């Protein structure tokens, strides 16, 4: 990939954290399923269940897809890019 078309991808660790957050939101939604259909406040719990589940599915889908496609910056790439720019600039000064 040429430097002009290179995208700014999120760090790999950030995508892993997003997957963990999405899994936790699904866990919370699963825990709300009983409260959503019982007693007072069932409507509120039901709305929370739907919101948590939708956000979790979207978060998991895009994060896992990016991880599988390799659309993330690997640790240390930012430093290498900056060092290459510095070397190029120092060679231009000569």
N, CA, C and O atoms as a GROMACS GRO file, in nm:
protein
  376
    1UNK      N    1   0.085  -0.117   0.000
    1UNK     CA    2   0.000   0.000   0.000
    1UNK      C    3   0.090   0.123   0.000
    1UNK      O    4   0.185   0.131   0.078
    2UNK      N    5   0.060   0.218  -0.086
    2UNK     CA    6   0.142   0.338  -0.094
    2UNK      C    7   0.112   0.429   0.025
    2UNK      O    8   0.004   0.423   0.083
    3UNK      N    9   0.208   0.514   0.061
    3UNK     CA   10   0.188   0.603   0.176
    3UNK      C   11   0.072   0.700   0.156
    3UNK      O   12   0.012   0.745   0.254
    4UNK      N   13   0.040   0.733   0.031
    4UNK     CA   14  -0.068   0.828   0.006
    4UNK      C   15  -0.205   0.769   0.036
    4UNK      O   16  -0.295   0.840   0.079
    5UNK      N   17  -0.220   0.638   0.015
    5UNK     CA   18  -0.350   0.574   0.037
    5UNK      C   19  -0.359   0.505   0.172
    5UNK      O   20  -0.460   0.440   0.200
    6UNK      N   21  -0.258   0.515   0.255
    6UNK     CA   22  -0.258   0.450   0.386
    6UNK      C   23  -0.362   0.516   0.476
    6UNK      O   24  -0.368   0.639   0.486
    7UNK      N   25  -0.442   0.434   0.541
    7UNK     CA   26  -0.546   0.486   0.630
    7UNK      C   27  -0.496   0.487   0.773
    7UNK      O   28  -0.402   0.417   0.808
    8UNK      N   29  -0.560   0.568   0.854
    8UNK     CA   30  -0.529   0.571   0.996
    8UNK      C   31  -0.614   0.467   1.067
    8UNK      O   32  -0.730   0.492   1.099
    9UNK      N   33  -0.557   0.350   1.089
    9UNK     CA   34  -0.628   0.242   1.155
    9UNK      C   35  -0.611   0.254   1.306
    9UNK      O   36  -0.510   0.305   1.354
   10UNK      N   37  -0.711   0.205   1.382
   10UNK     CA   38  -0.698   0.206   1.528
   10UNK      C   39  -0.595   0.101   1.571
   10UNK      O   40  -0.569   0.006   1.498
   11UNK      N   41  -0.537   0.118   1.689
   11UNK     CA   42  -0.443   0.017   1.739
   11UNK      C   43  -0.513  -0.116   1.763
   11UNK      O   44  -0.634  -0.120   1.789
   12UNK      N   45  -0.438  -0.224   1.754
   12UNK     CA   46  -0.494  -0.357   1.773
   12UNK      C   47  -0.553  -0.372   1.912
   12UNK      O   48  -0.659  -0.432   1.929
   13UNK      N   49  -0.487  -0.317   2.013
   13UNK     CA   50  -0.535  -0.327   2.151
   13UNK      C   51  -0.670  -0.257   2.166
   13UNK      O   52  -0.755  -0.304   2.242
   14UNK      N   53  -0.690  -0.148   2.095
   14UNK     CA   54  -0.818  -0.076   2.100
   14UNK      C   55  -0.931  -0.164   2.046
   14UNK      O   56  -1.041  -0.165   2.101
   15UNK      N   57  -0.905  -0.237   1.939
   15UNK     CA   58  -1.007  -0.326   1.884
   15UNK      C   59  -1.037  -0.440   1.980
   15UNK      O   60  -1.152  -0.483   1.992
   16UNK      N   61  -0.936  -0.490   2.048
   16UNK     CA   62  -0.957  -0.597   2.145
   16UNK      C   63  -1.042  -0.546   2.261
   16UNK      O   64  -1.130  -0.618   2.310
   17UNK      N   65  -1.017  -0.424   2.306
   17UNK     CA   66  -1.100  -0.365   2.412
   17UNK      C   67  -1.244  -0.344   2.366
   17UNK      O   68  -1.337  -0.362   2.444
   18UNK      N   69  -1.262  -0.308   2.241
   18UNK     CA   70  -1.398  -0.292   2.188
   18UNK      C   71  -1.472  -0.424   2.187
   18UNK      O   72  -1.592  -0.429   2.218
   19UNK      N   73  -1.403  -0.532   2.152
   19UNK     CA   74  -1.465  -0.664   2.153
   19UNK      C   75  -1.506  -0.701   2.296
   19UNK      O   76  -1.615  -0.753   2.318
   20UNK      N   77  -1.417  -0.674   2.392
   20UNK     CA   78  -1.447  -0.704   2.532
   20UNK      C   79  -1.568  -0.622   2.580
   20UNK      O   80  -1.654  -0.674   2.651
   21UNK      N   81  -1.574  -0.495   2.544
   21UNK     CA   82  -1.689  -0.410   2.583
   21UNK      C   83  -1.818  -0.459   2.518
   21UNK      O   84  -1.923  -0.460   2.582
   22UNK      N   85  -1.810  -0.500   2.392
   22UNK     CA   86  -1.928  -0.552   2.325
   22UNK      C   87  -1.978  -0.681   2.390
   22UNK      O   88  -2.098  -0.701   2.406
   23UNK      N   89  -1.884  -0.768   2.429
   23UNK     CA   90  -1.922  -0.892   2.496
   23UNK      C   91  -1.985  -0.861   2.632
   23UNK      O   92  -2.081  -0.927   2.671
   24UNK      N   93  -1.932  -0.763   2.702
   24UNK     CA   94  -1.988  -0.727   2.832
   24UNK      C   95  -2.129  -0.668   2.817
   24UNK      O   96  -2.217  -0.696   2.898
   25UNK      N   97  -2.150  -0.587   2.713
   25UNK     CA   98  -2.284  -0.532   2.689
   25UNK      C   99  -2.382  -0.643   2.656
   25UNK      O  100  -2.498  -0.638   2.699
   26UNK      N  101  -2.340  -0.744   2.581
   26UNK     CA  102  -2.428  -0.858   2.555
   26UNK      C  103  -2.460  -0.932   2.684
   26UNK      O  104  -2.573  -0.977   2.705
   27UNK      N  105  -2.360  -0.945   2.770
   27UNK     CA  106  -2.381  -1.010   2.900
   27UNK      C  107  -2.483  -0.932   2.983
   27UNK      O  108  -2.571  -0.992   3.045
   28UNK      N  109  -2.471  -0.800   2.983
   28UNK     CA  110  -2.568  -0.717   3.056
   28UNK      C  111  -2.708  -0.729   2.997
   28UNK      O  112  -2.807  -0.738   3.071
   29UNK      N  113  -2.717  -0.730   2.865
   29UNK     CA  114  -2.848  -0.745   2.800
   29UNK      C  115  -2.910  -0.880   2.835
   29UNK      O  116  -3.030  -0.889   2.858
   30UNK      N  117  -2.828  -0.983   2.839
   30UNK     CA  118  -2.878  -1.117   2.874
   30UNK      C  119  -2.930  -1.118   3.018
   30UNK      O  120  -3.030  -1.183   3.048
   31UNK      N  121  -2.862  -1.046   3.106
   31UNK     CA  122  -2.904  -1.039   3.246
   31UNK      C  123  -3.034  -0.960   3.265
   31UNK      O  124  -3.106  -0.982   3.362
   32UNK      N  125  -3.062  -0.870   3.174
   32UNK     CA  126  -3.184  -0.788   3.183
   32UNK      C  127  -3.308  -0.856   3.127
   32UNK      O  128  -3.419  -0.807   3.145
   33UNK      N  129  -3.291  -0.968   3.059
   33UNK     CA  130  -3.404  -1.031   2.992
   33UNK      C  131  -3.515  -1.072   3.088
   33UNK      O  132  -3.632  -1.061   3.054
   34UNK      N  133  -3.480  -1.119   3.209
   34UNK     CA  134  -3.583  -1.159   3.305
   34UNK      C  135  -3.654  -1.037   3.363
   34UNK      O  136  -3.777  -1.038   3.379
   35UNK      N  137  -3.578  -0.932   3.394
   35UNK     CA  138  -3.637  -0.812   3.453
   35UNK      C  139  -3.726  -0.739   3.352
   35UNK      O  140  -3.819  -0.668   3.391
   36UNK      N  141  -3.698  -0.755   3.225
   36UNK     CA  142  -3.775  -0.683   3.123
   36UNK      C  143  -3.918  -0.734   3.114
   36UNK      O  144  -4.007  -0.660   3.071
   37UNK      N  145  -3.940  -0.857   3.154
   37UNK     CA  146  -4.074  -0.916   3.139
   37UNK      C  147  -4.146  -0.933   3.272
   37UNK      O  148  -4.249  -1.000   3.278
   38UNK      N  149  -4.093  -0.874   3.379
   38UNK     CA  150  -4.155  -0.890   3.511
   38UNK      C  151  -4.176  -0.754   3.577
   38UNK      O  152  -4.097  -0.662   3.558
   39UNK      N  153  -4.282  -0.744   3.653
   39UNK     CA  154  -4.305  -0.634   3.746
   39UNK      C  155  -4.297  -0.495   3.688
   39UNK      O  156  -4.303  -0.473   3.567
   40UNK      N  157  -4.284  -0.400   3.783
   40UNK     CA  158  -4.278  -0.260   3.746
   40UNK      C  159  -4.143  -0.228   3.684
   40UNK      O  160  -4.040  -0.288   3.717
   41UNK      N  161  -4.145  -0.134   3.595
   41UNK     CA  162  -4.021  -0.093   3.530
   41UNK      C  163  -3.980  -0.187   3.419
   41UNK      O  164  -3.869  -0.176   3.366
   42UNK      N  165  -4.067  -0.279   3.383
   42UNK     CA  166  -4.035  -0.374   3.277
   42UNK      C  167  -4.007  -0.308   3.144
   42UNK      O  168  -3.920  -0.351   3.068
   43UNK      N  169  -4.082  -0.201   3.116
   43UNK     CA  170  -4.062  -0.129   2.990
   43UNK      C  171  -3.923  -0.064   2.987
   43UNK      O  172  -3.854  -0.069   2.885
   44UNK      N  173  -3.883  -0.005   3.099
   44UNK     CA  174  -3.752   0.057   3.106
   44UNK      C  175  -3.641  -0.046   3.088
   44UNK      O  176  -3.545  -0.022   3.016
   45UNK      N  177  -3.655  -0.160   3.155
   45UNK     CA  178  -3.556  -0.267   3.140
   45UNK      C  179  -3.556  -0.321   2.996
   45UNK      O  180  -3.451  -0.356   2.942
   46UNK      N  181  -3.673  -0.328   2.938
   46UNK     CA  182  -3.681  -0.375   2.799
   46UNK      C  183  -3.610  -0.282   2.703
   46UNK      O  184  -3.542  -0.328   2.611
   47UNK      N  185  -3.627  -0.152   2.723
   47UNK     CA  186  -3.559  -0.054   2.638
   47UNK      C  187  -3.407  -0.065   2.657
   47UNK      O  188  -3.331  -0.062   2.560
   48UNK      N  189  -3.365  -0.077   2.782
   48UNK     CA  190  -3.222  -0.091   2.810
   48UNK      C  191  -3.167  -0.219   2.746
   48UNK      O  192  -3.057  -0.218   2.692
   49UNK      N  193  -3.243  -0.327   2.752
   49UNK     CA  194  -3.202  -0.453   2.692
   49UNK      C  195  -3.181  -0.436   2.542
   49UNK      O  196  -3.080  -0.482   2.488
   50UNK      N  197  -3.274  -0.373   2.475
   50UNK     CA  198  -3.264  -0.355   2.330
   50UNK      C  199  -3.146  -0.264   2.295
   50UNK      O  200  -3.069  -0.294   2.204
   51UNK      N  201  -3.130  -0.154   2.368
   51UNK     CA  202  -3.020  -0.062   2.340
   51UNK      C  203  -2.886  -0.132   2.363
   51UNK      O  204  -2.796  -0.121   2.278
   52UNK      N  205  -2.870  -0.202   2.474
   52UNK     CA  206  -2.745  -0.272   2.502
   52UNK      C  207  -2.715  -0.376   2.395
   52UNK      O  208  -2.602  -0.387   2.348
   53UNK      N  209  -2.817  -0.452   2.356
   53UNK     CA  210  -2.797  -0.558   2.257
   53UNK      C  211  -2.759  -0.500   2.121
   53UNK      O  212  -2.669  -0.552   2.055
   54UNK      N  213  -2.826  -0.393   2.078
   54UNK     CA  214  -2.796  -0.334   1.948
   54UNK      C  215  -2.655  -0.275   1.946
   54UNK      O  216  -2.580  -0.298   1.851
   55UNK      N  217  -2.620  -0.200   2.049
   55UNK     CA  218  -2.486  -0.140   2.056
   55UNK      C  219  -2.380  -0.250   2.061
   55UNK      O  220  -2.275  -0.238   1.997
   56UNK      N  221  -2.405  -0.356   2.137
   56UNK     CA  222  -2.309  -0.466   2.148
   56UNK      C  223  -2.289  -0.536   2.014
   56UNK      O  224  -2.176  -0.566   1.977
   57UNK      N  225  -2.395  -0.560   1.943
   57UNK     CA  226  -2.384  -0.629   1.814
   57UNK      C  227  -2.309  -0.543   1.713
   57UNK      O  228  -2.224  -0.594   1.639
   58UNK      N  229  -2.338  -0.414   1.709
   58UNK     CA  230  -2.267  -0.324   1.617
   58UNK      C  231  -2.119  -0.317   1.653
   58UNK      O  232  -2.033  -0.326   1.566
   59UNK      N  233  -2.091  -0.300   1.782
   59UNK     CA  234  -1.952  -0.291   1.828
   59UNK      C  235  -1.875  -0.419   1.798
   59UNK      O  236  -1.763  -0.414   1.749
   60UNK      N  237  -1.936  -0.532   1.827
   60UNK     CA  238  -1.870  -0.660   1.800
   60UNK      C  239  -1.850  -0.682   1.651
   60UNK      O  240  -1.743  -0.727   1.609
   61UNK      N  241  -1.950  -0.653   1.571
   61UNK     CA  242  -1.940  -0.677   1.427
   61UNK      C  243  -1.823  -0.600   1.365
   61UNK      O  244  -1.738  -0.659   1.299
   62UNK      N  245  -1.819  -0.470   1.388
   62UNK     CA  246  -1.715  -0.389   1.324
   62UNK      C  247  -1.577  -0.415   1.382
   62UNK      O  248  -1.478  -0.411   1.309
   63UNK      N  249  -1.568  -0.442   1.511
   63UNK     CA  250  -1.438  -0.468   1.572
   63UNK      C  251  -1.380  -0.603   1.527
   63UNK      O  252  -1.262  -0.612   1.493
   64UNK      N  253  -1.463  -0.706   1.528
   64UNK     CA  254  -1.416  -0.838   1.486
   64UNK      C  255  -1.382  -0.836   1.337
   64UNK      O  256  -1.284  -0.897   1.295
   65UNK      N  257  -1.464  -0.768   1.258
   65UNK     CA  258  -1.435  -0.758   1.114
   65UNK      C  259  -1.300  -0.690   1.090
   65UNK      O  260  -1.222  -0.735   1.005
   66UNK      N  261  -1.272  -0.582   1.163
   66UNK     CA  262  -1.144  -0.514   1.146
   66UNK      C  263  -1.027  -0.601   1.191
   66UNK      O  264  -0.921  -0.600   1.129
   67UNK      N  265  -1.048  -0.676   1.298
   67UNK     CA  266  -0.941  -0.766   1.344
   67UNK      C  267  -0.915  -0.876   1.241
   67UNK      O  268  -0.799  -0.908   1.213
   68UNK      N  269  -1.020  -0.934   1.185
   68UNK     CA  270  -1.002  -1.042   1.088
   68UNK      C  271  -0.941  -0.993   0.958
   68UNK      O  272  -0.865  -1.066   0.894
   69UNK      N  273  -0.974  -0.873   0.918
   69UNK     CA  274  -0.919  -0.816   0.794
   69UNK      C  275  -0.779  -0.759   0.814
   69UNK      O  276  -0.710  -0.728   0.717
   70UNK      N  277  -0.735  -0.746   0.938
   70UNK     CA  278  -0.604  -0.688   0.965
   70UNK      C  279  -0.603  -0.537   0.953
   70UNK      O  280  -0.498  -0.478   0.928
   71UNK      N  281  -0.716  -0.475   0.970
   71UNK     CA  282  -0.727  -0.329   0.960
   71UNK      C  283  -0.699  -0.265   1.094
   71UNK      O  284  -0.788  -0.205   1.156
   72UNK      N  285  -0.576  -0.276   1.139
   72UNK     CA  286  -0.534  -0.214   1.263
   72UNK      C  287  -0.386  -0.183   1.252
   72UNK      O  288  -0.313  -0.243   1.174
   73UNK      N  289  -0.345  -0.086   1.333
   73UNK     CA  290  -0.203  -0.054   1.334
   73UNK      C  291  -0.134  -0.143   1.437
   73UNK      O  292  -0.181  -0.160   1.549
   74UNK      N  293  -0.024  -0.199   1.395
   74UNK     CA  294   0.050  -0.287   1.483
   74UNK      C  295   0.135  -0.203   1.578
   74UNK      O  296   0.177  -0.093   1.543
   75UNK      N  297   0.161  -0.254   1.698
   75UNK     CA  298   0.243  -0.178   1.793
   75UNK      C  299   0.380  -0.145   1.735
   75UNK      O  300   0.446  -0.231   1.678
   76UNK      N  301   0.420  -0.022   1.751
   76UNK     CA  302   0.552   0.020   1.707
   76UNK      C  303   0.554   0.082   1.568
   76UNK      O  304   0.656   0.138   1.529
   77UNK      N  305   0.446   0.074   1.493
   77UNK     CA  306   0.444   0.130   1.358
   77UNK      C  307   0.455   0.281   1.359
   77UNK      O  308   0.517   0.339   1.269
   78UNK      N  309   0.396   0.346   1.458
   78UNK     CA  310   0.400   0.491   1.463
   78UNK      C  311   0.542   0.541   1.481
   78UNK      O  312   0.581   0.640   1.420
   79UNK      N  313   0.620   0.473   1.564
   79UNK     CA  314   0.758   0.514   1.587
   79UNK      C  315   0.842   0.494   1.462
   79UNK      O  316   0.925   0.578   1.429
   80UNK      N  317   0.822   0.384   1.391
   80UNK     CA  318   0.898   0.356   1.270
   80UNK      C  319   0.869   0.462   1.163
   80UNK      O  320   0.960   0.508   1.094
   81UNK      N  321   0.742   0.500   1.150
   81UNK     CA  322   0.705   0.601   1.052
   81UNK      C  323   0.770   0.735   1.085
   81UNK      O  324   0.819   0.804   0.995
   82UNK      N  325   0.771   0.772   1.213
   82UNK     CA  326   0.832   0.899   1.253
   82UNK      C  327   0.983   0.896   1.231
   82UNK      O  328   1.040   0.997   1.189
   83UNK      N  329   1.047   0.783   1.259
   83UNK     CA  330   1.192   0.772   1.238
   83UNK      C  331   1.226   0.783   1.090
   83UNK      O  332   1.325   0.846   1.054
   84UNK      N  333   1.144   0.723   1.004
   84UNK     CA  334   1.169   0.731   0.861
   84UNK      C  335   1.153   0.875   0.812
   84UNK      O  336   1.229   0.919   0.726
   85UNK      N  337   1.056   0.947   0.866
   85UNK     CA  338   1.037   1.087   0.828
   85UNK      C  339   1.156   1.171   0.873
   85UNK      O  340   1.203   1.258   0.800
   86UNK      N  341   1.205   1.144   0.996
   86UNK     CA  342   1.321   1.217   1.047
   86UNK      C  343   1.444   1.191   0.962
   86UNK      O  344   1.520   1.284   0.932
   87UNK      N  345   1.465   1.065   0.922
   87UNK     CA  346   1.580   1.031   0.839
   87UNK      C  347   1.570   1.099   0.703
   87UNK      O  348   1.671   1.146   0.651
   88UNK      N  349   1.453   1.104   0.647
   88UNK     CA  350   1.432   1.168   0.518
   88UNK      C  351   1.459   1.317   0.529
   88UNK      O  352   1.523   1.376   0.441
   89UNK      N  353   1.411   1.379   0.638
   89UNK     CA  354   1.433   1.522   0.658
   89UNK      C  355   1.580   1.552   0.680
   89UNK      O  356   1.629   1.654   0.631
   90UNK      N  357   1.652   1.468   0.751
   90UNK     CA  358   1.793   1.492   0.777
   90UNK      C  359   1.876   1.474   0.650
   90UNK      O  360   1.977   1.541   0.633
   91UNK      N  361   1.835   1.385   0.561
   91UNK     CA  362   1.904   1.366   0.434
   91UNK      C  363   1.878   1.484   0.341
   91UNK      O  364   1.964   1.518   0.260
   92UNK      N  365   1.762   1.546   0.352
   92UNK     CA  366   1.731   1.662   0.269
   92UNK      C  367   1.816   1.783   0.309
   92UNK      O  368   1.844   1.868   0.225
   93UNK      N  369   1.856   1.790   0.436
   93UNK     CA  370   1.935   1.904   0.484
   93UNK      C  371   2.076   1.901   0.431
   93UNK      O  372   2.141   2.005   0.424
   94UNK      N  373   2.125   1.786   0.394
   94UNK     CA  374   2.265   1.773   0.352
   94UNK      C  375   2.288   1.826   0.214
   94UNK      O  376   2.400   1.822   0.164
   0.00000   0.00000   0.00000
